[in-house]
Each structure stands twice: as C-alpha cells, then as structure tokens.
Amino acid sequence: MIRVLATEQGRRAPLPANEDTALVIGNPPTEYASLPGAADEARLVHQRLLGHGVDVTALIGRQDAQPQAVVVALFARKYRIVHDCRARRLSGAGEWRKPARAGVILGEGIPDCAA
C-alpha cells in the first residue's frame, strides 16, 4: 500500500526512485514490549530483497533501529520499497480510525505518525 501526503505546499511532481533500493526497519525501541517476530520478519524481508539484487538499508533490532537513525535513513536516499515492522497503537473498538488514537510508534518521546 502506498500513501502520499497531499498538502497545499507539497511537491507537485515528486521524483520517483530510479534504482532498486529498499529500507527495512524491524522492531525499533518503543515504550511497548519488544516484538521479536517483527525483527524476524524484517530479517527475512532483508534477505529476500538482497536475493533479488535490491540495494537494502536495514535497521533491525532495538539497537540499530533507533528513531533518529530511522529518520536519517528515510531522508538519506530515495527508496523504491520501505518495509517497516513495528508496534502500532490501536485504541478501543471503533476508534482506530481516529488519527489521534492510531499510529506508528516511532519511539519514546517521538510523536506518532498517522498510520
């Protein structure tokens, strides 16, 4: 699924990634419990992408996938693929659609982004 933020000041014609590049993020540190399955999934995706000749930047595990490292990596280059395995915050029944109640957990003290 691709999501694009549309704003009045946004770029009218963003440049696509011209190379086979990917950013894989898995089990970054958050105030929630560690998710070893997320790290396992990220490692599997990393290996599969490498097997297809994709140039992969991998930030996997609570040590490597620090929020600041993720933000720096996101802006370091153009990626054709971003695969992110991490905790999401969901609230009570029927409230998950509310942007203030659902989102990707970036890390302790780092604001969530709408999912």
MIDOTOR-629450 format. One record per atom (N, C-alpha, C): x, y, z. Coordinates in steps of 0.001 Angstrom, whole numbers, plus 500000, padded with zeros to 6 digits. Layout:
<nodes>
XYZ;...
</nodes>
This chain:
<nodes>
500835498849500000;500000500000500000;500896501236500000;500576502182499182;501319503440499101;500427504545499625;500985505382500468;500250506547500951;501087507774500653;500434508799500178;501115510046499849;500415511169500587;501177511977501280;500620513120501977;500441514254500978;499227514724500840;498939515833499929;498711517092500752;499480518128500450;499321519410501136;499357520523500111;498926521686500520;498958522842499625;500393523197499233;501345522982500131;502741523330499864;503559522133499372;502934520999499156;503656519790498759;504257519894497375;505195518978497092;505800518948495760;504772518510494740;504739519195493622;503751518867492582;504147517615491799;505423517394491621;505879516230490862;507072515594491577;506820514834492660;507934514210493365;508680513254492443;509983513179492638;510813512325491809;510771510889492326;510498509930491452;510459508533491895;511870507988492080;511968506903492834;513253506206492979;513556505514491655;514743505753491127;515126505171489837;515942503895489980;516307503552491198;517115502360491434;516345501399492328;516758500143492322;516147499146493193;516741499286494582;516103500108495391;516571500382496742;515445500102497730;515833499725498945;514837499446499975;515386499838501338;514485500247502205;514768500473503609;513918499483504386;514566498665505209;513869497673506021;514104498025507491;513016498205508214;513068498570509627;512354497479510410;512972497015511501;512344495959512284;512558496083513776;511467496062514524;511460496046515978;512279497179516602;511979498423516240;512696499538516864;512297499683518336;513087500407519111;512759500570520523;511541501475520708;510637501057521558;509479501869521924;509211501625523405;508226502326523931;507853502095525323;507055500805525488;506713500176524378;505978498920524403;506950497745524393;506434496567524611;507269495367524666;507977495130523335;509150494534523418;509889494163522222;509077493140521428;509184493223520095;508459492301519218;509475491498518403;509992490400518968;510989489612518243;510506489148516873;509204488898516736;508658488494515437;508816489574514387;508758490839514807;508951491942513871;510390491960513368;511340491702514254;512746491629513839;512966490441512914;512343489299513221;512463488115512356;511908488399510969;510742489044510914;510148489386509626;511063490325508837;511604491327509513;512488492279508840;513733491580508290;514303490654509064;515483489907508577;515132489081507345;513976488445507363;513541487636506215;513345488513504979;512676489646505147;512460490571504027;513807491075503509;514709491416504420;516052491878504046;516753490843503166;516757489597503601;517411488531502829;516744488307501474;515426488334501446;514711488142500177;515016489260499186;515033490486499673;515325491616498789;516756491544498265;517693491202499146;519084491039498697;519171489966497617;518417488893497787;518404487811496810;517880488228495453;517152489324495414;516631489857494151;517444491040493647;518625491238494243;519512492292493767;519162493692494213;518332493808495230;517949495127495730;519026495635496689;519354496915496583;520300497566497487;519527497935498758;519777497191499849;518969497308501056;519721498018502174;519056498990502774;519494499570504040;518623498934505100;519234498243506070;518467497537507094;518764498115508469;517712498451509180;517794498899510573;516916497940511369;517554496914511908;516798495837512544;517259495666513985;516300495673514889;516581495482516305;516577496796517054;516372496691518328;516197497874519160;517460498722519232;518619498150518977;519857498928518996;520045499706517687;519853499050516544;520105499688515243;518960500569514762;517737500232515137;516564500947514615;516116502065515554;517054502795516102;516737503938516950;515946504964516127;515008505673516733;514178506620515981;514983507619515140;516050508145515709;516849509117514968;517497508477513739;517966507243513878;518578506535512749;517555506286511643;516316505974512029;515255505738511048;514956507016510275;514824508128510978;514523509399510311;515659509782509373;516897509638509835;518049509956508974;518036509059507730;517802507780507914;517788506855506775;516674507187505789;515500507553506301;514381507889505419;514711509043504479;515508509996504955;515832511155504140;517183511046503450;517898509950503669;519243509802503099;519223509509501608;518186508854501127;518112508500499710;516684508175499321;516483507964498042;515161507569497546;515054506056497649;513933505587498140;513692504148498254;512499503764497399;512650502689496692;511519502129495957;510618501352496921;511234500761497959;510497499950498931;510877500409500333;509879500592501192;510108500776502622;509255499730503325;509914498821504033;509217497767504775;509466498021506252;508415498239507003;508525498653508400;507752497684509290;508458496992510172;507842496022511093;507991496569512501;506919497074513074;506989497687514403;505630497681515065;505595498128516312;504348498221517057;503493499352516510;502206499135516551;501242500187516228;500350500366517424;499905501567517617;498984501825518719;497569501820518166;496738500985518756;495322500935518400;494532501132519672;493456501879519587;492647502103520781;491408501222520733;490445501531521572;489250500711521708;488475500500520426;487532499615520480;486729499232519317;486145500453518622;486316500512517327;485746501571516514;486524502869516534;487543502981517389;488285504235517489;489586504220516711;489961503104516115;491261503002515437;491373503913514241;490253504385513709;490314505267512541;490641506715512920;490558507047514174;490822508412514615;492340508642514616;492843509603513839;494287509822513754;494971510017515095;494309510641516046;494937510859517344;495017509580518157;494313508557517737;494242507320518507;494996506160517872;495455506310516653;496151505220515982;497389505765515316;498411504948515229;499608505425514562;500764504476514706;501831504808514040;503070504043514118;503856504581515297;504360503704516128;505137504111517291;506570504354516835;506980505624516808;508330505959516361;509371505747517447;509011505929518679;509935505739519789;509535506599520952;510167506367522093;509845507131523278;510111508619523049;509142509444523320;509300510878523159;509224511363521722;508985510469520776;508877510833519365;507406510740518991;506799511801518469;505361511747518149;505047510655517138;503874510078517300;503394509079516345;503088509762515024;503109508986513957;502604509492512683;501364508693512352;500422509285511690;499175508592511374;499466507381510519;498812506297510829;499017505044510081;497958504884509020;
</nodes>
